[in-house]
Amino acid sequence: MSDAIGHSGRYGRSGSPTDRLAQDVADVVREEIRTVRGQLTEAALPAGLGIVLLAAAGGCLVLGAGAASTTVLRLLEVFLPRRLAAAGLTAGYLATAVVLGAKGLEQLRAAGGSSARLADQVSDVVSATASRVVPAGTDAARDELGR
């Protein structure tokens, strides 16, 4: 401890009690920052590996969905002509996408606020894209059937 004049205390520091308190707080903050930095580093390494593993799982999921789709197509080809089986499977996927997309937009609108605005923007973009794609697809189908 120091006397009232500020001579060295028990830790060999001099100065006013306020200066010593400020130094002690700074030391504690530095130590906490070192501790947090170490914890973040320890947490980041497994998290990085986790992200890589999740990305790999996503890739496997896409490959699995592709394989399942091919299997369904091959099963349909047993009962239907090849083109009709492909068209039916495509129509099924598109119908499912429309239903799921509509439900998703409904949920966003129900959430209100910025989610509702996002739903409106997505709906506008999908409508604009569909208005260009559907006529082009119809023309391509007519050309193919006209051969």
LUMVEXDREN-776094 format. One record per residue (C-alpha): x, y, z. Coordinates in steps of 0.1 Angstrom, whole numbers, padded with zeros to 4 digits, always signed. Example, Ala and Ser with C-alpha at 12.3 -4.5 7.8 and 13.67 -1.06 7.14 Angstrom:
# LUMVEXDREN-776094
+0123-0045+0078+0137-0011+0071
***
This chain:
# LUMVEXDREN-776094
+0000+0000+0000+0011+0036-0004+0008+0065+0019-0011+0096+0012+0018+0111-0008+0017+0082-0033+0049+0063-0025+0052+0027-0037+0026+0003-0024+0027-0034-0020+0029-0041-0058+0058-0017-0063+0035+0009-0081+0035+0045-0073+0009+0072-0080-0026+0081-0068-0052+0054-0060-0070+0065-0092-0040+0059-0113-0034+0025-0098-0071+0016-0103-0069+0027-0139-0038+0006-0144-0054-0024-0127-0085-0021-0149-0064-0018-0180-0044-0050-0170-0077-0069-0164-0091-0057-0198-0058-0068-0216-0060-0102-0199-0096-0106-0209-0089-0097-0245-0061-0123-0246-0085-0149-0231-0113-0140-0256-0088-0140-0285-0077-0175-0275-0112-0188-0271-0122-0174-0305-0092-0190-0321-0100-0223-0305-0137-0220-0316-0129-0209-0351-0108-0240-0361-0136-0265-0354-0161-0241-0368-0141-0239-0401-0140-0277-0403-0178-0277-0395-0185-0253-0423-0165-0275-0447-0183-0306-0436-0217-0289-0440-0207-0278-0475-0197-0313-0483-0230-0326-0469-0248-0301-0491-0230-0314-0522-0239-0349-0513-0275-0339-0508-0275-0324-0543-0260-0355-0558-0285-0377-0539-0314-0356-0551-0301-0360-0587-0297-0397-0583-0333-0400-0569-0346-0379-0597-0329-0402-0622-0343-0433-0605-0378-0418-0606-0374-0410-0643-0362-0445-0651-0392-0459-0633-0416-0437-0652-0399-0447-0685-0411-0483-0678-0447-0472-0680-0445-0441-0703-0426-0430-0734-0393-0414-0725-0403-0378-0735-0436-0381-0716-0419-0394-0685-0394-0365-0686-0421-0340-0692-0442-0355-0663-0413-0354-0639-0405-0319-0649-0441-0308-0645-0442-0324-0610-0410-0306-0600-0423-0273-0613-0457-0277-0596-0440-0285-0563-0418-0255-0567-0448-0233-0573-0467-0246-0543-0436-0244-0519-0428-0209-0533-0463-0197-0527-0463-0210-0492-0430-0194-0485-0442-0160-0498-0473-0164-0477-0452-0169-0446-0430-0139-0455-0461-0116-0459-0476-0129-0427-0443-0119-0409-0449-0083-0420-0424-0055-0421-0393-0060-0442-0402-0096-0448-0434-0086-0465-0416-0062-0487-0391-0089-0496-0420-0112-0505-0435-0086-0528-0401-0080-0545-0396-0118-0550-0431-0121-0563-0425-0093-0588-0392-0108-0600-0407-0143-0604-0437-0128-0623-0414-0109-0646-0392-0139-0653-0422-0162-0658-0437-0137-0683-0406-0141-0704-0399-0178-0699-0433-0193-0703-0439-0180-0739-0404-0190-0749-0410-0225-0735-0443-0228-0752-0428-0218-0785-0400-0244-0780-0425-0271-0772-0446-0262-0803-0415-0263-0825-0405-0297-0811-0439-0312-0815-0442-0298-0850-0412-0318-0862
***
